[in-house]
């Protein structure tokens, strides 16, 4: 580990999946000066990223270790950090906010706590936002999101000053200029959208048929994870399994890796509602949001109404190339007009202001007064009591030898994934007989 001098700022990033580690670590890099030390913590759970997934993200930390919520709180008690980034699902953010409030009781110079969303916010807006309330900075990835976030907080009487507009931290890359040889169509798959095997098979079949009808094109299925891996959402029917049912042409293949690198050779990005669409629009890559399964909140493609990018496979097969609406793109924080480098100025200034001043105790909207029937359950999932203190018997590293813990954890995770991807679909099919 590199030697840190006294003036070097330190940031801790706690993430619960590969995509949230990508968002959290890159957000930290955007908010702090060059040379700040980054310590990474991976919250132990079903989606804890594998070494391959971490390598694919490409962010290097000064240290990186896997922890439980209680172990993380213990590290924060004596860590000496300037900023803590919580890159977690909403319930975990809320639990950690209460845990940190308890851990830092009486501390006059506690770290600044930052949280936000890894991509498009198209569901559970109020639920997710209120679970994130209490952080010093709640990042909104666009002007559109910032307005919605403030409206939710103000609507329940909660302080909305933490909402800070910025952009997704992983946008970038050279702007698209001309078609590649061969012309390349990329379908960006999502782990849980759509969620039924029939709908996923439909999309895969249309992608393969597109490849068959356009033999001069290269058609790629971009996958987020390999078999046995999980990301933010559970994937019960992996495309790798479904593709075995089809006879794909030679110009069709599966690809993994960093989305930015795939976009380097993309001429048309197709998806249902993936955040990859925003990455593509930022680079001016032609982008299509599919309407084949409807424009529905459950799919998330309703978020793209007004974008000019909603089309069907039939239209794409016929040669249509969507033209994005410039006003919509600008409102969504895509910054395709070259303003992206300034998108984090406000957030950096906000963090610097908080670091220079007095920071009151963390005060989430949810408390034992406002949500006595909800909050204790949220905290208990992470072995925390209603006051944020660790529950008796909470798992911790010093109670389980490292090697044994790793073996048991890997076995349990493997069994869980086998149950999700193999056993559960069989049980559902039996129930339909």
C-alpha positions, 0 to 999 in steps of 0.5 A: 500500500502506498505511503500516505502523507498527512495532507492526502485526502482519504475516501472510503467507497462501500459497494454491493455489486460490480456496477455500484463499485464502478459508480462509487469509485468513479464518483469518488475520483470525480469529487476529490482532488487527484492523489486522494487515497481510495479504500474500497469495501465490498459489502458481502452478499449475493452480488459481491463482485468476483475478481473478473468483474472488478478487473472489468470495471478497471478502477484500482483502489489503494486497498480493497476488502470484503466486509459485513455492514458491522465490519465496515462500521468498525473500520469507520470508527478509526479510519480517519476518512474525509469522504465516505461514498455509499454505493448500495441499494437503498435499504443498505444505504439507510442501514449504514446511515443509521449505523454511521450516525451511531458510530460517529456520536460525539465526533466533531469532524466526521466524514462527509457521506455521499450516495446516489444512483448508478443509472436511470431511476425509473422505479420506486422513486419515493422508496429509494430516495427516502432510504437514501435521505440522511446522507450529506450529498445525494447525487442526481445524475441529471437536472431532471432527476434533481428536480424529481428528488427535491420534490419527493423530499420536500413533499414529505417535509424532509430537508432537500438541500443534500440533492446535488446535480451532477452526471453519471461518472462513467460517461466518456470516450470518443464521439461517434463519427462514421460507420465501422467495417463491418457495421456493428449492432450491439444489444445491451442485455439487462439481468432483470429486464425483461424478466420472463423467459418468453420475453427474453427469448423473443428479444434474443430471437429478434437479435439473431434474425437481425443478424441473419437478414443483415449478413454484412453486419456484425451483431453482438449480444453484450452481457453484463456477467458470466454464468455463476456471477451476479450483478445488481439484479438477479438473472434467473434466465441467462441469455447464455442459456437461451442462446443454446436453443438457437442456431446463430449465424456466423456474424452473431456472437456474445461479448463481455467487457467494459461497455465503453470499449464495446461502444468504441466499435458500435454503430447502433446500440439497441436495448430495452432500458439499460443505462448503456443507452445514456453512455451511447447517447453521450458519445452520439452513437445511434441508440434504439430503445425497444418498444416490442414488449410495450412502453411500460414502467416495469421495463423502464423504457417509459423513462425514454419517452420524448427521447426520439429513440423508441423504436421496434425491431421491425423498424430497425430491420427496415433500416430506421436509425433513431434521431435523439431529441436534443432537449431531452438528451440535455435534460437527462445529463448526457452532456453530448454538447461537450459540457460533461467536464463541468458536470461535477463542479457543483458536487465538488464544491458542495463536498469541499464546503462540507469538509471546510465547515461544521458537520451536524450529526447524520439525520435521516428522515426515517427514524423510530418516530417517523417509521417505527414499523419499517425502519427496524426491519431495514436495519435488522437485515444488516444486523443493526438495532433500531438505534444503529448499534450492532445487534448481539451475535452480528457476524464479524471477521474476528469471530470466524477464521478467514479461510473457513469464512471464505470457503463457507461464503463461496459455497453458500453463494454458489448454492444460492445462485444454483437455486435462482438459476436452476431450481426456481425456474423448474419449480415455477414450471411445475406449478404451471402444469 
